Amino acid sequence: MNNYRKNTAQSYWVSVVIPTYKRADLLPYLLAALNRQTYRAFDVVFVVKPSGDDTDMLLREASHTLNITIVFQTRGYIVDAYFLGVKYTTGDIVVFLDDDALPADNWLEEIVKIFQTTKADGITADSFPVLIKNCALEIIPESEVPVAFSSFDFAFFGSPLRGLENFKNSISTTGLVYERGNNVYWRKHGAVKALLRGPSMAVWGDVLRKVNLPGEWLLGCAWEMVLGWRLWRVGAELIYAPQVKVYHIVHGRTCSRDYLNPRADLLWAVEAELLFYRLYGAEPQLSIVRKIESDLFRILHSLKHMRSNVPYQQHKIVGILIGNIIGVKWLIHKALNTSYSPLPDLMKLRKSKPESNSHNSLSG
């Protein structure tokens, strides 16, 4: 990994990339939080997918107090939006921020401090779920989930890739995502190694501007893990830093998906399965045998607990089956050295049923 660090007295210019869609109701809170930043050497690249909700007008008004670049996205989805924004950055550090995440006042100050004083190449921020009530934030209490895995868990999910065993989050040999404890646990224990994930992430700008992730996602499930995996493979130091805080608004929808929409929920499950096939061939530790074993475990587990939440368990099972059908097709094309993208198949799945409560960002 190239070393972009300067001395600790050196200030860095920070570029913040924020894709946004149909967020005119939340943007005033986000813009106010950006205006309150104690670290001022930053600009913001908003990637706007037009929706007719006056987002661009809000951003133009905010440009009187913030250094804002507005980029209009006319094609592609959430991952395409982030990397379209990266093309317009010039910062020593590039920060990704969801448009429904409100940064703490010292958010950028803490990010810069970590890059100045540690070997970190990438940072995942802490995240608190919040509600907005009477124009104030109300933090939703969370139960602590400690680091605990049993032999059953490893049979269920597969072992972490070698080198990722002690990471807060990691990828298993079955292509599934591990979460070792939650933010409540780790904010008590301090910084820990972690692949990138969540509503706020930061990476050296010169590193990130050399990355090109293929636009093969609709909803973007696990795209941060793929980015983190790519950086980790070339020696990047990646950490979760609890002193870097954002407040993630709970409203039933996020920048890339809407859990109130059954179709989006199913698509999310399918994209989760495709993580294995995205990395297969590039990550030698992935195992098709372990993947099959894990799939059978998870299907049986969902059948056993079907009564607890029928729609959720059904989506899990159907997601596993459809994800593997698309994935096997992907593997065949890889073996034949022919081009293939899962997007057309994902699009067919998205259009397969009438949609209700639709509010998917960057997915239409």
Secondary structure, 3 states (H helix, E strand, C coil): CCCCCCCCCCCCCEEEEEEECCCCCCHHHHHHHHHCCCCCCEEEEEEECCCCCCHHHHHHHHCCCCCEEEEECCCCCHHHHHHHHHCCCCCCEEEEECCCEEECCCHHHHHHHHHHHCCCCEEEEEEEEEEEECCEEEECCCCCCCCCCCHHHHHHHCCECCCCCCCCEEEECCCCEEECCCHHHHHHHCCEECCCCCCEEEEEHHHHCCCCCCCCCCCCCCHHHHHHHHHHHCCCCEEEEEEEEEEEECCCECCCCECCCHHHHHHHHHHHHHHHHHHCCCCCCCCHHHHHHHHHHHHHHHHHCHHHCHHHHHHHHHHHHHHHHHHHHHHHHHHCCCCCCCHHHHHHHHCCCCCCCCCCCCCC
